[in-house]
Amino acid sequence: MKRQFKVGTKTLHLVLGDITEMRVDAIVNAANEQLILGAGVAGAIRLKGGLAIQEECNRIGGTFTGGAVITGGGALKAAYVIHAVGPRAGDIAADEKLASATKNSLLRAEEKQLKSIAFPAISTGIFGFPVERCARIMLTEIMEFLKQETTLEDIYFCLWEKDIFKVFEHQAQQLI
């Protein structure tokens, strides 16, 4: 499944698939504060990208909830991995922290002058954040970012499940 939305001269893409297979400049990892590549998206990145990514994360040491750091992509098709720490369900100021993780990911891409980035539905896996809120917050933050000058031309949401894809599709239709 695929869906595209034009946002000015930029394109927002929704795809159903495996983010580790994306051919983009950077993929976003739904990370933890310690940057330990354990389960979910992070585990898939570790398996396909190799130990070099975890070693680079270890050198960085971690980041705060709402923060994002960038490493090389190891053996992945993407040149970079942006590790964004989203909130756990029930966190104080969870919505703001998710918006911050999204914006900080975009800023890390901008710093490297990247043209394409792929996001998962941050925090909706083991962190238990509600999918509808995630879609609304992340898409709103991205739409705001795309209103300014940016090197980014293509922003993807690579979603693992059809139900989550449908939620993001509905939210994108509401916002565009």
C-alpha atoms as an extended CHARMM CRD file, in Angstrom:
* protein
*
       176  EXT
         1         1  MET       CA              0.0000000000        0.0000000000        0.0000000000  PROA      1               0.0000000000
         2         2  LYS       CA              1.2090000000        3.4670000000       -0.8790000000  PROA      2               0.0000000000
         3         3  ARG       CA             -0.2520000000        6.9470000000       -0.7340000000  PROA      3               0.0000000000
         4         4  GLN       CA              1.2350000000       10.3380000000       -1.6000000000  PROA      4               0.0000000000
         5         5  PHE       CA              0.2820000000       13.8500000000       -0.5610000000  PROA      5               0.0000000000
         6         6  LYS       CA              1.7710000000       17.0550000000       -1.9820000000  PROA      6               0.0000000000
         7         7  VAL       CA              2.7490000000       19.6890000000        0.5620000000  PROA      7               0.0000000000
         8         8  GLY       CA              3.7870000000       22.6490000000       -1.5480000000  PROA      8               0.0000000000
         9         9  THR       CA              6.7320000000       21.3830000000       -3.6020000000  PROA      9               0.0000000000
        10        10  LYS       CA              7.4230000000       18.5480000000       -1.1240000000  PROA      10              0.0000000000
        11        11  THR       CA              5.8800000000       15.0800000000       -0.9800000000  PROA      11              0.0000000000
        12        12  LEU       CA              4.6030000000       13.1650000000        2.0210000000  PROA      12              0.0000000000
        13        13  HSD       CA              4.5460000000        9.4230000000        1.3510000000  PROA      13              0.0000000000
        14        14  LEU       CA              2.7480000000        6.7420000000        3.3300000000  PROA      14              0.0000000000
        15        15  VAL       CA              3.9700000000        3.2090000000        2.6780000000  PROA      15              0.0000000000
        16        16  LEU       CA              3.1920000000       -0.1480000000        4.1990000000  PROA      16              0.0000000000
        17        17  GLY       CA              6.4140000000       -2.0480000000        4.7400000000  PROA      17              0.0000000000
        18        18  ASP       CA              9.7140000000       -2.5560000000        6.5150000000  PROA      18              0.0000000000
        19        19  ILE       CA             11.5420000000        0.6840000000        7.3140000000  PROA      19              0.0000000000
        20        20  THR       CA             14.9060000000       -1.0980000000        7.2190000000  PROA      20              0.0000000000
        21        21  GLU       CA             14.3740000000       -1.7040000000        3.4950000000  PROA      21              0.0000000000
        22        22  MET       CA             13.7340000000        1.9510000000        2.6510000000  PROA      22              0.0000000000
        23        23  ARG       CA             16.0230000000        3.5970000000        0.0880000000  PROA      23              0.0000000000
        24        24  VAL       CA             16.1090000000        7.0520000000        1.6470000000  PROA      24              0.0000000000
        25        25  ASP       CA             18.8680000000        9.2500000000        3.0320000000  PROA      25              0.0000000000
        26        26  ALA       CA             17.8630000000        8.5030000000        6.6340000000  PROA      26              0.0000000000
        27        27  ILE       CA             15.4750000000        6.2880000000        8.5310000000  PROA      27              0.0000000000
        28        28  VAL       CA             14.2310000000        7.1560000000       12.0030000000  PROA      28              0.0000000000
        29        29  ASN       CA             14.6360000000        4.6810000000       14.8130000000  PROA      29              0.0000000000
        30        30  ALA       CA             12.0730000000        4.7320000000       17.6150000000  PROA      30              0.0000000000
        31        31  ALA       CA             14.8080000000        4.7440000000       20.2560000000  PROA      31              0.0000000000
        32        32  ASN       CA             15.1250000000        4.5870000000       24.0190000000  PROA      32              0.0000000000
        33        33  GLU       CA             17.0740000000        7.1790000000       26.0320000000  PROA      33              0.0000000000
        34        34  GLN       CA             20.1020000000        4.8800000000       26.3380000000  PROA      34              0.0000000000
        35        35  LEU       CA             20.1770000000        4.2940000000       22.5390000000  PROA      35              0.0000000000
        36        36  ILE       CA             20.2340000000        0.5420000000       23.0700000000  PROA      36              0.0000000000
        37        37  LEU       CA             18.9820000000       -1.1800000000       19.9310000000  PROA      37              0.0000000000
        38        38  GLY       CA             16.7430000000       -3.7880000000       21.5530000000  PROA      38              0.0000000000
        39        39  ALA       CA             13.3040000000       -4.7360000000       20.1940000000  PROA      39              0.0000000000
        40        40  GLY       CA             10.8330000000       -3.4520000000       17.6090000000  PROA      40              0.0000000000
        41        41  VAL       CA             12.1450000000       -1.0020000000       14.9950000000  PROA      41              0.0000000000
        42        42  ALA       CA             15.4480000000       -0.6650000000       16.8900000000  PROA      42              0.0000000000
        43        43  GLY       CA             15.9600000000       -4.4270000000       16.9100000000  PROA      43              0.0000000000
        44        44  ALA       CA             15.3110000000       -4.6790000000       13.1760000000  PROA      44              0.0000000000
        45        45  ILE       CA             17.7970000000       -1.8430000000       12.5630000000  PROA      45              0.0000000000
        46        46  ARG       CA             20.4220000000       -3.6470000000       14.6850000000  PROA      46              0.0000000000
        47        47  LEU       CA             19.8830000000       -6.9240000000       12.8480000000  PROA      47              0.0000000000
        48        48  LYS       CA             20.0150000000       -5.4820000000        9.3310000000  PROA      48              0.0000000000
        49        49  GLY       CA             22.3650000000       -2.5560000000        9.9310000000  PROA      49              0.0000000000
        50        50  GLY       CA             25.0010000000       -4.3640000000       11.9360000000  PROA      50              0.0000000000
        51        51  LEU       CA             26.9780000000       -3.6660000000       15.0930000000  PROA      51              0.0000000000
        52        52  ALA       CA             28.4970000000       -0.4280000000       13.7830000000  PROA      52              0.0000000000
        53        53  ILE       CA             25.2330000000        1.4110000000       14.5040000000  PROA      53              0.0000000000
        54        54  GLN       CA             25.0990000000        0.2240000000       18.1280000000  PROA      54              0.0000000000
        55        55  GLU       CA             28.7920000000        1.0440000000       18.5780000000  PROA      55              0.0000000000
        56        56  GLU       CA             28.1800000000        4.5950000000       17.3670000000  PROA      56              0.0000000000
        57        57  CYS       CA             25.1590000000        4.8830000000       19.6910000000  PROA      57              0.0000000000
        58        58  ASN       CA             27.3650000000        3.7230000000       22.5750000000  PROA      58              0.0000000000
        59        59  ARG       CA             29.8700000000        6.4980000000       21.8090000000  PROA      59              0.0000000000
        60        60  ILE       CA             27.0440000000        9.0860000000       21.8000000000  PROA      60              0.0000000000
        61        61  GLY       CA             25.7890000000        7.6680000000       25.0830000000  PROA      61              0.0000000000
        62        62  GLY       CA             22.1150000000        8.6010000000       24.9430000000  PROA      62              0.0000000000
        63        63  THR       CA             19.6370000000       11.4430000000       24.6020000000  PROA      63              0.0000000000
        64        64  PHE       CA             16.5370000000       12.7860000000       26.3390000000  PROA      64              0.0000000000
        65        65  THR       CA             12.8920000000       11.9420000000       25.6640000000  PROA      65              0.0000000000
        66        66  GLY       CA             11.9760000000       14.2210000000       22.7700000000  PROA      66              0.0000000000
        67        67  GLY       CA             15.5650000000       14.3140000000       21.5280000000  PROA      67              0.0000000000
        68        68  ALA       CA             17.1590000000       12.8670000000       18.4210000000  PROA      68              0.0000000000
        69        69  VAL       CA             20.7230000000       11.9850000000       17.4470000000  PROA      69              0.0000000000
        70        70  ILE       CA             22.1580000000       10.7540000000       14.1590000000  PROA      70              0.0000000000
        71        71  THR       CA             24.4960000000        7.8580000000       13.3290000000  PROA      71              0.0000000000
        72        72  GLY       CA             25.6610000000        6.1900000000       10.1700000000  PROA      72              0.0000000000
        73        73  GLY       CA             23.4160000000        3.5750000000        8.6060000000  PROA      73              0.0000000000
        74        74  GLY       CA             25.8370000000        0.6510000000        8.7480000000  PROA      74              0.0000000000
        75        75  ALA       CA             24.7330000000       -2.0280000000        6.2620000000  PROA      75              0.0000000000
        76        76  LEU       CA             21.2610000000       -0.4880000000        5.7820000000  PROA      76              0.0000000000
        77        77  LYS       CA             20.1240000000        0.9800000000        2.4520000000  PROA      77              0.0000000000
        78        78  ALA       CA             19.8010000000        4.3530000000        4.2180000000  PROA      78              0.0000000000
        79        79  ALA       CA             23.0300000000        6.2730000000        4.7680000000  PROA      79              0.0000000000
        80        80  TYR       CA             21.9400000000        7.4660000000        8.2300000000  PROA      80              0.0000000000
        81        81  VAL       CA             19.8090000000        6.4630000000       11.1880000000  PROA      81              0.0000000000
        82        82  ILE       CA             18.2050000000        9.1910000000       13.2710000000  PROA      82              0.0000000000
        83        83  HSD       CA             17.4790000000        7.8680000000       16.7610000000  PROA      83              0.0000000000
        84        84  ALA       CA             14.4250000000        9.6780000000       18.1530000000  PROA      84              0.0000000000
        85        85  VAL       CA             13.2330000000        9.0710000000       21.6990000000  PROA      85              0.0000000000
        86        86  GLY       CA              9.4810000000        9.2910000000       21.9420000000  PROA      86              0.0000000000
        87        87  PRO       CA              7.4060000000        9.2120000000       25.1330000000  PROA      87              0.0000000000
        88        88  ARG       CA              5.9130000000        6.2240000000       26.8580000000  PROA      88              0.0000000000
        89        89  ALA       CA              2.1370000000        6.1580000000       27.2160000000  PROA      89              0.0000000000
        90        90  GLY       CA              1.2360000000        8.1250000000       30.3330000000  PROA      90              0.0000000000
        91        91  ASP       CA              4.4050000000       10.2820000000       30.3740000000  PROA      91              0.0000000000
        92        92  ILE       CA              3.9160000000       13.8420000000       31.5760000000  PROA      92              0.0000000000
        93        93  ALA       CA              3.7920000000       16.1550000000       28.5290000000  PROA      93              0.0000000000
        94        94  ALA       CA              3.7950000000       13.1070000000       26.2230000000  PROA      94              0.0000000000
        95        95  ASP       CA              2.2890000000       14.9740000000       23.2570000000  PROA      95              0.0000000000
        96        96  GLU       CA              4.9360000000       17.7050000000       23.4470000000  PROA      96              0.0000000000
        97        97  LYS       CA              7.7140000000       15.1150000000       23.7740000000  PROA      97              0.0000000000
        98        98  LEU       CA              6.5090000000       13.2840000000       20.6510000000  PROA      98              0.0000000000
        99        99  ALA       CA              6.2950000000       16.5680000000       18.7230000000  PROA      99              0.0000000000
       100       100  SER       CA              9.8250000000       17.3860000000       19.9080000000  PROA      100             0.0000000000
       101       101  ALA       CA             11.1930000000       13.9690000000       18.8500000000  PROA      101             0.0000000000
       102       102  THR       CA              9.6580000000       14.4920000000       15.4070000000  PROA      102             0.0000000000
       103       103  LYS       CA             10.9880000000       18.0290000000       15.0170000000  PROA      103             0.0000000000
       104       104  ASN       CA             14.4370000000       17.1010000000       16.3130000000  PROA      104             0.0000000000
       105       105  SER       CA             14.5910000000       14.2460000000       13.7880000000  PROA      105             0.0000000000
       106       106  LEU       CA             13.7940000000       16.6920000000       10.9930000000  PROA      106             0.0000000000
       107       107  LEU       CA             16.4530000000       19.0840000000       12.2990000000  PROA      107             0.0000000000
       108       108  ARG       CA             19.1080000000       16.3200000000       12.3510000000  PROA      108             0.0000000000
       109       109  ALA       CA             18.2280000000       15.5550000000        8.6900000000  PROA      109             0.0000000000
       110       110  GLU       CA             18.3800000000       19.2490000000        7.8390000000  PROA      110             0.0000000000
       111       111  GLU       CA             21.8220000000       19.5770000000        9.4720000000  PROA      111             0.0000000000
       112       112  LYS       CA             23.1250000000       16.9040000000        7.0700000000  PROA      112             0.0000000000
       113       113  GLN       CA             21.2300000000       18.5400000000        4.1650000000  PROA      113             0.0000000000
       114       114  LEU       CA             19.3500000000       15.3170000000        3.4760000000  PROA      114             0.0000000000
       115       115  LYS       CA             16.6090000000       15.1270000000        0.8650000000  PROA      115             0.0000000000
       116       116  SER       CA             14.6160000000       12.1410000000        2.1710000000  PROA      116             0.0000000000
       117       117  ILE       CA             13.6970000000       10.6590000000        5.5250000000  PROA      117             0.0000000000
       118       118  ALA       CA             11.4600000000        7.7750000000        6.6460000000  PROA      118             0.0000000000
       119       119  PHE       CA              9.6710000000        7.6950000000        9.9930000000  PROA      119             0.0000000000
       120       120  PRO       CA              7.9670000000        4.8490000000       11.8420000000  PROA      120             0.0000000000
       121       121  ALA       CA              4.9770000000        5.5240000000       14.1130000000  PROA      121             0.0000000000
       122       122  ILE       CA              7.1900000000        6.5760000000       17.0400000000  PROA      122             0.0000000000
       123       123  SER       CA              6.2270000000        5.2920000000       20.5130000000  PROA      123             0.0000000000
       124       124  THR       CA              3.2540000000        3.2180000000       19.3250000000  PROA      124             0.0000000000
       125       125  GLY       CA              4.9860000000       -0.1400000000       19.8360000000  PROA      125             0.0000000000
       126       126  ILE       CA              6.3210000000       -1.2050000000       23.2170000000  PROA      126             0.0000000000
       127       127  PHE       CA              5.9600000000        2.3680000000       24.5550000000  PROA      127             0.0000000000
       128       128  GLY       CA              2.1710000000        2.0150000000       24.1160000000  PROA      128             0.0000000000
       129       129  PHE       CA              1.4060000000        5.5020000000       22.7620000000  PROA      129             0.0000000000
       130       130  PRO       CA             -2.0350000000        5.7110000000       21.0560000000  PROA      130             0.0000000000
       131       131  VAL       CA             -1.7530000000        5.4710000000       17.2540000000  PROA      131             0.0000000000
       132       132  GLU       CA             -4.3350000000        8.1780000000       16.4770000000  PROA      132             0.0000000000
       133       133  ARG       CA             -2.5860000000       10.7230000000       18.7060000000  PROA      133             0.0000000000
       134       134  CYS       CA              0.7910000000        9.7320000000       17.2760000000  PROA      134             0.0000000000
       135       135  ALA       CA             -0.3950000000       10.2390000000       13.6940000000  PROA      135             0.0000000000
       136       136  ARG       CA             -1.9740000000       13.6240000000       14.4550000000  PROA      136             0.0000000000
       137       137  ILE       CA              1.0520000000       14.9230000000       16.3760000000  PROA      137             0.0000000000
       138       138  MET       CA              3.7310000000       13.6810000000       13.9900000000  PROA      138             0.0000000000
       139       139  LEU       CA              1.8950000000       14.7360000000       10.8170000000  PROA      139             0.0000000000
       140       140  THR       CA              1.1210000000       18.1810000000       12.2560000000  PROA      140             0.0000000000
       141       141  GLU       CA              4.7700000000       18.7090000000       13.1980000000  PROA      141             0.0000000000
       142       142  ILE       CA              5.9220000000       17.6310000000        9.7290000000  PROA      142             0.0000000000
       143       143  MET       CA              3.3910000000       19.8780000000        7.9510000000  PROA      143             0.0000000000
       144       144  GLU       CA              4.6190000000       22.8530000000        9.9880000000  PROA      144             0.0000000000
       145       145  PHE       CA              8.2410000000       21.9990000000        9.2150000000  PROA      145             0.0000000000
       146       146  LEU       CA              7.5540000000       21.7640000000        5.4870000000  PROA      146             0.0000000000
       147       147  LYS       CA              6.1650000000       25.3220000000        5.4600000000  PROA      147             0.0000000000
       148       148  GLN       CA              9.6950000000       26.6500000000        5.9510000000  PROA      148             0.0000000000
       149       149  GLU       CA             12.8230000000       26.3780000000        3.8270000000  PROA      149             0.0000000000
       150       150  THR       CA             14.2280000000       22.8560000000        4.0220000000  PROA      150             0.0000000000
       151       151  THR       CA             16.4860000000       20.5350000000        2.0570000000  PROA      151             0.0000000000
       152       152  LEU       CA             13.9910000000       17.7200000000        2.6580000000  PROA      152             0.0000000000
       153       153  GLU       CA             11.9160000000       16.9140000000       -0.4120000000  PROA      153             0.0000000000
       154       154  ASP       CA             10.4120000000       13.5340000000        0.4650000000  PROA      154             0.0000000000
       155       155  ILE       CA              9.1630000000       12.5250000000        3.8850000000  PROA      155             0.0000000000
       156       156  TYR       CA              7.9590000000        8.9790000000        4.3350000000  PROA      156             0.0000000000
       157       157  PHE       CA              6.0040000000        7.2020000000        6.9910000000  PROA      157             0.0000000000
       158       158  CYS       CA              6.8690000000        3.5380000000        6.6600000000  PROA      158             0.0000000000
       159       159  LEU       CA              4.2190000000        1.7160000000        8.6400000000  PROA      159             0.0000000000
       160       160  TRP       CA              4.3360000000       -1.9530000000        9.5400000000  PROA      160             0.0000000000
       161       161  GLU       CA              0.6090000000       -2.7220000000        9.8960000000  PROA      161             0.0000000000
       162       162  LYS       CA             -2.3300000000       -2.0090000000        7.5980000000  PROA      162             0.0000000000
       163       163  ASP       CA             -4.4620000000       -0.6730000000       10.4680000000  PROA      163             0.0000000000
       164       164  ILE       CA             -1.7810000000        1.8720000000       11.4060000000  PROA      164             0.0000000000
       165       165  PHE       CA             -1.3940000000        2.8470000000        7.7390000000  PROA      165             0.0000000000
       166       166  LYS       CA             -5.1410000000        3.5690000000        7.5770000000  PROA      166             0.0000000000
       167       167  VAL       CA             -4.9680000000        5.7820000000       10.6890000000  PROA      167             0.0000000000
       168       168  PHE       CA             -2.0720000000        7.8010000000        9.2180000000  PROA      168             0.0000000000
       169       169  GLU       CA             -3.8460000000        8.0350000000        5.8760000000  PROA      169             0.0000000000
       170       170  HSD       CA             -7.0040000000        9.3820000000        7.5270000000  PROA      170             0.0000000000
       171       171  GLN       CA             -5.0570000000       11.9120000000        9.6030000000  PROA      171             0.0000000000
       172       172  ALA       CA             -3.0770000000       13.0860000000        6.5480000000  PROA      172             0.0000000000
       173       173  GLN       CA             -6.3100000000       13.6070000000        4.6120000000  PROA      173             0.0000000000
       174       174  GLN       CA             -7.6590000000       15.6940000000        7.5080000000  PROA      174             0.0000000000
       175       175  LEU       CA             -4.5250000000       17.8750000000        7.6980000000  PROA      175             0.0000000000
       176       176  ILE       CA             -3.8240000000       18.4930000000        4.0000000000  PROA      176             0.0000000000
